[in-house]
Amino acid sequence: MTAISPLAPAAFPAMPVIDGIRLASHACGVRYAGRTDLLLVEMDEGTTAAGVFTKSLTASAPVEWCRQALAAKGRGRVLVVNSGNANAFTGSVGVASVKRTVDKAAALAGCKPAEVFIASTGTIGVRLPDEKITAALADARAKLKPDAWAEAASAIMTTDTYPKGATRTAVIDGTTVRINGIAKGAGMIAPDMATMLSYVFTDAALPAEVLQDLLAKGVDRSFNCITVDSDTSTSDTLMLFATGKAGNTVIKDAKDKRLADFKAKLFDLLLDLSHQVVRDGEGATKFVAITVSGAAGRKAARKIGLAIANSPLVKTAIAGEDANWGRVVAAVGKAGEKANRDKLSIRMGGVLVADKGEMAEGYDEAPVAAHFKGQNIVIEVDVGVGKGSATVWTCDLTHAYIDINGSYRT
């Protein structure tokens, strides 16, 4: 049993029932023994759907299916997720596996195949024994209940050390709506327009186009600003489902001011989940926030921030509690974005360590060294060329990361 990350939340949150959503977890034995590895979610008829997926050119068969299904209907009735096997790089065999699972799930729920969404996470390049999943779907369906959020989050874990969940309440034009989300991820974390696996559900009544607009914007400010190890997965999937059961006024424009509170709460929930993923980074002992300002634009700032966050030299220095700000300078320089060397400034834990292209006058490393002994590390960089800014989040890189990934298949 892997020890729970020292950065984990104190407990899984108390998550309310979302009207129109029922969940169940089941042990299929796809790879893991003695634990659940299948999540089944059924949603009431009329549920709208949105999603963002990996841009990897070796995307998994489930990702390809979800893209097609989402484009076809924008509706969701069933979600099936397995852990332990990614069903990625499995060719026509993987495609056929998805179809068998979709067809069985659709038949059981009495819906169309295009309303069934599939996800798989785990080892790449290994045939998925989907017969174990299809054989278990009826038993899983018999266990569906509206309050199984913690069990659902646990069923989709791979190298995660704890289940990840978040909940928010918002108001749309005077009507209270609820939002619940779960996520999994600990390694192979550097999302590109999506996340590892994450599913968000709300009882709000919103068209699929509005959901898609809000989700894409929210992901860009959360999951696309995190990294554990710079590796984008073949299976990255983030979906948002809205049952409409809250009965709010249906708003058809994502920019409508009546959606302001819902948008803010959705974005906050996505940020919460993305931070939980980083806090469970494989082998992580420190949570790192990196803010870049003075860049040519927001995208440039984020690119510089990710260059720092993905630097093995920076990450190992943080793990070793070494305030080696020269490694941050080097990472800024390799990012490929405009930076003025002679105006560059760096703060660590709020302390100015470098200014105007050199070590800050009177710099005392003692308070910075003390900051690096904590669990929450803050690095701020101003590159001195413009007004663009962005914050990204990462974790340190310890030997435990090698231990986990060096023995992942054994």
C-alpha positions, 0 to 999 in steps of 0.5 A: 500500500502506497503511503498517502502524499504528505500534501494530501487534503485532510479528508475527502470532501462531503459532496451532495447528491446531484439530481439526475446522477447515479454512480457505482464502483466495481472490482473487475480485476482488469489489473489490480487485485483487491480494489475497485477498478471500474466506475459506472455513472448513469445520467437522466435523459436530457443531460448535456455534455461537454469535453476536452481531450488530449492533443497527443497524436497517439491518443487512446481509442476511448479518447477518439470515441468520446470525441466522435460521440460528443460531436454527434449528440452533445448528450450523455447518459452513461459514463464507463471508466476503467483503471489499470489499462489505458487501451492506448496504442492497441490498434483495431483491437482497442477500437473494437474493445471500445465498441463492445463496451459502448454497445453493452452499456447502451443496451443496459441503460436503454440509450443510444451508443453516442450517449455513452462515454468511455475512458481507460487509464493505466498501462499503454500498449496492452490489450484491454480485457474488456470482457471483464468490464462488459461482464461486470456492467450489470452487477455494477449497475445494480449498485448505482446510488446518488451519493457514491462520490468517494467510491467513484473517485477511488475506482479511477485511481492508478498511482494516486495515493488518495481520491480527489473530489471537490464541490461548489454551490452557485446561483444562476438567475436566482436558482441554486445549483450544485457542482461536483467533480472528481479527478485522478492523476499523479504521474504523466501530468502535463495536460494539453487542452485537457487533464488526466481523467476528471469528471464534473457534474452539475444539476444546472440546465445549460446547453452543450455549447455553453458548457463547452465554452465554459469548460474550455476556458476553465481548463485553460486556467487550471489543468493546463497550468499544472505539471508533474513531469512534463509528460502529456498522457494519451488518455487525458479526458475532462468532461462536464455533464449537466442534468438540468434538474435544478430548473434554472432559467436556460441561458444560451450565451456563455457570456451572459452575466447571469452565468457569472457566479456559476462560471466563477464556482466552476473555475474554482472547482477545476482549480481545486481538482488540478491542485489536488493532482499536483499535490499527489504528484508521484513522490511529491513532498512540496507543492510549488506555485510559480508566478511569471509577470512582465512577459510579452503576453499571458501565453508567453508568461505561462510558457516561461512558467512551465519551463521553470516548473518542468526543469529537473534542475529546479525541481530537484533543488526544491526537493533538496531544499536548496535555494538555487535561484540560478537554475530559475534564471537558466530555465527562463532563458531556455523558454524561447520567449522574450525576457530582458536579462538586465531587468530580470527579478526573482523572488522566493518565498517573497524575498528578492533574490535577484534583481536587474540581472544580478544577485539582489543587493544585500541578499540574505539566503537564510529566510529563503532557505527556511522557506524551502524547508516548508511544504508550500514553495512560492517562486515569482519571476518578472522578465521585464518586457511587458504586462503578461502574467500567469501562474503555474503549479508543480511539485518537487522531483524526488527519488520516489518518482524514479522508484514508482515509475521504474517499477510501474509494470513489474 
